[in-house]
Amino acid sequence: MNGSNSVPALVIVALVVGLIIGFVFGLTLPSLVSAKSERVLAYEEVAAQSAVEEAAKLALQLGVDSPEYSRAYETLTGGEKYDGPALAQSMPIETKEVWLSWMRNNRNDSPLYLDERWKLAHDFVESSELKRTEDVRAFLLAPREHFVREQNLNLAYADTWLPIGYGATITDPDVVAMMTTTLNIHPGERVLEIGTGSGYQSAILSYLTQEVYTIEIIKPLFIETDLLYQDLEKSFPSYGSINRKLGDGYYGWEEYAPFDKILVTCSIDHIPPPLLKQLKTDGIMVLPLGPPGRQYIMEVKKTTAADGSITLTRRDVYNGLGVSFIPFRDETGASYSTSEPVEKKVIPR
């Protein structure tokens, strides 16, 4: 009898299964590691790449056809001045039904969010955070759902702030409403916004005046919002007339000064002197003023006497109710608030 050794069937099966698992794992592990490395490097590359490379990468991520984002993005001057205020004035808002009918016949807004937008606007009318009819119309024309991030679409009309990336946020809609109403903007007035963010506030402003100027310090956020505006202006042409600039908003936009109204959307414990200088006599500045962690929305009115002396009149628009905004930082990430410890934070450039 020959003594041949046989391998049990279970061992063979186990070896085959092991080889298959090893083969699959060997194929997927490198890609997983690579993907993780790419995610880690992406942020570092945003900070290190040249402006053109950053723009091209963001353009590709956002689905832009051309691999090169060639806009002269340091200063983007608004194009032909579409009359947003005239559109707003033509919109009927006597009843929800009349407004909805007009919106469906004259606009390209998604019908999914119109009921929520109407309700939120009228909540703010009742709370006096929207006082003027012009501001109600501007609020009703601005589709907030386009300015929040996709993962937060279900919260587009929730009365809360939301993250938009790069350490920035889109402000609570009630605070947006209150700051807008406080500015008391009239058609033709020149308005400067400090902190473009995702572009929502400027979108509202574009229905109040054709002269909107906005500054953002975070380069990838600036480019992302510019690309968003380019896409949206096909349906909402007033966004094409918004002038936007990449830079440090603390120093304003002297080229287009003076401004009738200035809106600051980041917190600081003092009024930036360059902005005050660029504010017209009898102009209004609205900003979150106060120490880190708790600010107050202040209306600052500037008057100039015959002898050249300047008087500032301040009013807490919420009568003691505190708010919280992200800090006003310079290009190195250090806070402009003198009461806040100097802390360098990487601002994506």
C-alpha positions in Angstrom: 0.0 0.0 0.0 1.5 3.4 -1.1 1.6 6.0 1.7 0.6 9.1 -0.3 -0.2 12.2 1.8 -3.5 14.0 0.9 -4.5 17.6 1.9 -7.8 17.9 3.6 -10.5 19.7 1.5 -11.1 22.2 4.3 -7.4 23.3 4.2 -7.6 23.8 0.4 -10.7 25.9 0.7 -9.2 28.0 3.5 -6.1 28.6 1.3 -8.1 29.6 -1.7 -10.3 32.0 0.4 -7.1 33.5 2.0 -5.5 34.1 -1.4 -8.7 35.8 -2.6 -8.9 38.0 0.5 -5.2 38.8 0.2 -5.5 39.7 -3.5 -8.5 42.0 -2.9 -6.9 43.6 0.1 -3.7 44.1 -1.8 -5.6 46.0 -4.5 -7.7 48.2 -2.3 -5.2 49.1 0.5 -2.9 51.2 -1.6 -5.9 53.1 -3.0 -7.2 53.7 0.4 -3.8 54.9 1.7 -3.4 57.0 -1.4 -6.9 58.6 -1.0 -6.1 59.4 2.6 -2.8 60.9 1.6 -4.5 63.0 -1.1 -7.0 64.3 1.4 -4.3 65.3 3.8 -2.2 66.9 1.0 -5.1 68.7 -0.5 -5.2 71.2 2.4 -1.5 71.6 2.4 -1.4 72.2 -1.3 -4.1 74.8 -1.0 -1.9 76.7 1.3 1.3 76.2 -0.7 0.3 76.3 -4.3 0.5 79.4 -6.5 -2.7 81.3 -7.0 -3.2 79.9 -10.5 -2.7 76.3 -9.4 -5.2 76.8 -6.5 -7.8 78.2 -8.8 -7.4 75.5 -11.4 -7.8 72.8 -8.7 -10.8 74.4 -7.2 -12.3 74.9 -10.7 -11.9 71.2 -11.4 -13.4 70.2 -8.1 -16.4 72.5 -8.7 -17.0 71.1 -12.2 -15.7 74.0 -14.3 -15.1 72.8 -17.9 -11.7 74.5 -18.3 -8.8 73.1 -16.3 -7.5 76.6 -15.9 -9.4 79.2 -13.9 -8.2 82.3 -15.7 -10.3 85.1 -14.2 -8.3 88.0 -12.8 -9.6 87.3 -9.3 -7.7 89.8 -7.3 -10.4 92.3 -8.1 -13.6 91.2 -10.0 -15.4 94.3 -11.1 -19.1 93.7 -11.6 -20.3 93.7 -15.1 -23.3 95.4 -16.6 -25.4 96.8 -13.8 -28.5 94.7 -13.8 -31.3 96.6 -12.0 -31.9 94.2 -9.0 -33.8 96.9 -7.0 -36.3 97.4 -9.9 -36.9 93.7 -10.0 -37.5 93.7 -6.3 -39.9 96.6 -6.5 -41.9 94.8 -9.2 -42.5 91.7 -7.1 -45.9 91.5 -5.4 -45.9 90.3 -1.8 -49.5 91.1 -0.7 -50.2 87.4 -0.1 -48.2 84.2 -0.2 -50.3 82.9 -3.1 -49.8 86.0 -5.2 -46.0 85.9 -4.5 -45.7 82.2 -5.3 -47.5 82.7 -8.6 -45.2 85.6 -9.5 -42.1 83.6 -8.5 -43.1 80.6 -10.6 -43.8 82.8 -13.6 -40.8 85.1 -13.4 -38.0 83.3 -11.6 -35.9 80.1 -11.7 -36.0 79.3 -8.0 -36.6 75.8 -6.9 -40.2 75.5 -5.7 -39.1 73.1 -2.9 -37.9 76.0 -0.7 -40.3 78.8 -1.5 -42.7 78.0 1.4 -39.9 78.0 3.9 -38.5 81.2 2.6 -41.8 83.0 2.8 -42.4 81.7 6.4 -38.9 82.8 7.5 -39.3 86.2 6.0 -42.6 86.8 7.8 -41.2 85.5 11.1 -38.7 88.2 10.8 -41.3 90.8 10.0 -43.2 89.9 13.1 -39.9 90.1 15.2 -39.1 93.5 13.5 -35.8 92.1 12.2 -37.2 92.9 8.7 -38.9 96.3 8.9 -38.9 97.9 5.5 -40.8 96.5 2.5 -37.7 96.8 0.4 -35.8 94.5 2.8 -38.6 91.9 2.8 -38.5 91.8 -1.0 -34.7 91.5 -1.1 -34.8 88.7 1.5 -37.6 86.9 -0.5 -35.6 87.1 -3.7 -32.3 85.6 -2.3 -32.3 81.7 -2.6 -30.4 80.8 0.6 -30.4 77.1 -0.5 -27.7 77.9 -3.1 -25.4 79.5 -0.5 -25.3 76.7 2.2 -23.3 73.6 1.6 -24.9 70.5 0.1 -24.8 68.5 3.3 -26.8 71.3 5.0 -29.5 71.8 2.4 -32.2 70.5 4.8 -31.2 73.4 7.1 -31.1 76.1 4.4 -34.0 78.0 6.1 -33.4 77.0 9.7 -32.7 80.1 11.8 -29.1 79.1 12.6 -25.5 79.7 11.3 -24.0 76.9 9.3 -20.3 76.0 8.4 -19.3 76.7 4.8 -15.7 75.4 5.0 -12.3 77.0 5.7 -13.3 77.9 9.2 -16.0 80.3 7.9 -19.8 80.3 8.4 -23.0 81.6 6.8 -24.6 83.9 9.3 -28.0 83.1 11.0 -30.7 84.4 8.7 -32.3 86.5 11.5 -29.1 88.3 12.0 -28.7 88.8 8.3 -32.2 90.3 8.2 -31.5 92.6 11.1 -28.2 93.8 9.8 -29.7 94.4 6.4 -32.7 96.4 7.8 -30.4 98.4 10.0 -28.3 99.6 7.0 -31.4 101.2 5.5 -30.0 100.9 1.9 -31.5 102.9 -1.0 -31.0 102.2 -4.7 -27.8 103.8 -6.0 -26.0 103.8 -2.7 -22.6 102.3 -2.6 -22.3 99.5 0.0 -19.2 97.7 1.2 -19.4 94.2 2.8 -16.4 92.8 4.7 -16.5 89.0 4.6 -18.1 87.7 1.4 -18.3 84.1 2.8 -20.6 82.0 0.6 -22.1 85.1 -1.0 -25.6 85.1 0.6 -25.5 88.6 2.2 -24.3 90.2 -1.0 -27.0 88.4 -3.0 -29.6 90.1 -0.7 -27.8 93.5 -1.1 -27.9 93.2 -4.9 -31.7 93.6 -4.7 -31.3 96.8 -2.8 -28.7 98.6 -4.8 -26.6 98.1 -7.9 -23.5 99.2 -6.2 -22.4 96.3 -4.0 -18.7 95.8 -3.1 -17.6 92.8 -1.1 -14.2 91.6 0.2 -13.1 88.1 1.2 -9.7 87.2 2.8 -9.8 83.4 2.3 -8.6 82.7 -1.2 -10.2 79.3 -1.9 -13.5 80.5 -0.4 -13.3 83.6 -2.5 -12.8 81.6 -5.7 -15.5 79.1 -4.8 -18.0 81.9 -4.2 -17.0 83.6 -7.5 -17.6 80.3 -9.4 -21.0 80.0 -7.6 -21.9 83.6 -8.6 -20.9 82.9 -12.2 -23.2 79.9 -12.3 -26.1 81.6 -10.5 -26.0 84.8 -12.5 -27.4 82.9 -15.5 -30.7 82.7 -13.5 -30.2 85.6 -11.1 -28.4 88.3 -13.2 -28.1 90.8 -10.4 -25.3 88.7 -8.9 -23.2 89.5 -12.0 -23.0 93.2 -11.0 -21.5 92.4 -7.5 -17.9 93.7 -7.3 -15.7 91.3 -5.3 -12.2 91.5 -4.1 -9.7 89.1 -2.5 -7.9 90.9 0.3 -7.9 92.1 3.9 -11.2 93.8 4.6 -9.7 95.7 7.6 -8.3 98.2 5.1 -11.5 98.5 3.1 -11.6 99.2 -0.6 -10.1 102.7 -1.0 -10.4 102.6 -4.8 -14.2 102.8 -4.6 -14.5 104.8 -1.3 -16.4 106.6 0.1 -19.2 104.2 0.9 -22.7 105.1 2.0 -23.0 102.0 4.0 -20.5 99.4 5.3 -21.4 95.9 6.7 -18.8 93.9 8.6 -19.6 90.2 9.1 -16.8 89.2 11.5 -16.3 90.2 15.1 -13.9 92.8 16.4 -13.5 94.8 19.6 -13.0 98.2 17.8 -14.1 100.0 14.7 -11.4 99.7 12.0 -10.1 103.2 11.4 -9.7 102.6 7.6 -13.3 101.6 7.3 -14.4 104.6 9.3 -12.4 106.9 7.1 -14.0 105.3 4.0 -17.6 105.8 5.4 -19.3 108.8 4.1 -20.5 111.6 6.3 -24.1 110.6 7.5 -23.2 107.0 6.5 -24.0 103.9 8.5 -21.7 101.0 9.5 -23.1 97.8 11.0 -20.8 95.4 12.7 -20.5 92.8 15.5 -18.6 94.7 18.1 -17.2 93.3 21.3 -14.7 90.9 22.9 -14.2 87.3 21.8 -17.1 85.0 22.4 -19.8 87.7 22.8 -20.5 90.6 20.5 -23.3 93.1 20.0 -24.6 94.1 16.6 -23.9 97.9 16.6 -25.2 100.5 14.2 -22.6 103.3 13.9 -23.6 106.6 12.3 -20.9 109.0 11.3 -21.4 112.8 11.2 -18.9 115.5 10.5 -19.1 119.0 11.9 -18.2 122.2 10.1 -14.8 122.2 11.8 -14.0 118.7 10.5 -14.5 116.9 13.7 -16.2 113.5 13.5 -18.9 112.3 15.8 -19.9 108.7 16.0 -23.4 107.6 17.3 -23.7 104.0 18.3 -26.8 101.9 18.9 -27.1 98.3 19.9 -29.7 97.0 17.5 -30.7 94.0 19.6 -30.8 96.0 22.9 -28.3 93.9 24.8 -28.7 90.6 23.1 -25.3 89.1 22.5 -24.3 87.3 19.3 -21.2 85.3 18.2 -19.3 85.8 15.0 -16.0 84.4 13.7 -13.1 86.7 14.5 -11.9 89.4 12.2 -8.4 88.2 11.3 -5.5 89.5 9.2 -3.8 87.6 6.4 -1.6 85.7 8.9 -4.6 84.5 10.8 -4.0 86.8 13.8 -7.0 88.5 15.4 -7.5 92.2 15.0 -9.2 92.4 18.4 -6.8 93.9 20.9 -8.5 92.0 23.7 -7.9 88.6 22.1 -4.6 86.8 22.5 -2.5 86.9 19.3 -3.0 83.5 17.8 -1.8 82.6 14.4 -4.2 80.4 12.5 -3.6 79.1 9.0 -5.9 80.9 6.6 -6.1 79.0 3.3 -4.4 81.1 0.7 
